Amino acid sequence: MKSLSFRLLMVSLLCLGAFPAHAERFVTTLTLTTKKVQGTKIVTTRQTKAALIAFAGQIAADDPKNLEMVYDTNTDSISVVRKSNGSVVLPELTFNGGLTISNTIDTLRQRQTFVKFQGSSTVSGSATGKIVIVRNPDLSLKRFFWAGTVQLSQPASLFNPDQIVTGSFTTGKAFVPTQ
């Protein structure tokens, strides 16, 4: 039976959304669907992981083949990064707040969280999903699988009208820079 102090530590980590300092980044698939008004119609555009990476490549003047999409457990965000060194090219989604519930051994979580879109400081929606965690004997993170959905709203900007964005994401294998 686990001690009370261990349980309190685990509850504290869950409340803070924290992971051990050596937590990993995980390759992520993200698909977004955008709805916006064009004239008298509501137009739907689907953006796949490849399209989002290509867009980030244009911004960074980098070949999309050199980029990957990852979820970072330390920053609690999904970003497009350089495969070579892991440097962030474009933040896609940043998560914070909300509520995470977990089983007693912290291997299964259900999470509802607020979302900021593409580096904005303003919360523009929320995400929900199931998380499966596998740890090594020393409690370091071995595997982190999160499958979720996201719903966002984007107010009009200089280049775009108001938009409603929905999507889904999953994390996969650990991301390891090529350098």
Secondary structure by P-SEA (a helix, b strand, c coil): cccaaaaaaaaaaaaaccccccbbbbbbbbbbbbbbbccccbbbbbbcaaaaaaaaaaaaccccccbbbbbbccccbbbbbbccccccccccbbbcbbbbbbcccccbbbbbbbbbccccccccccccbbbbbbbcccccccbbbbbbcccccccccccccccccccccccccbbbbcc
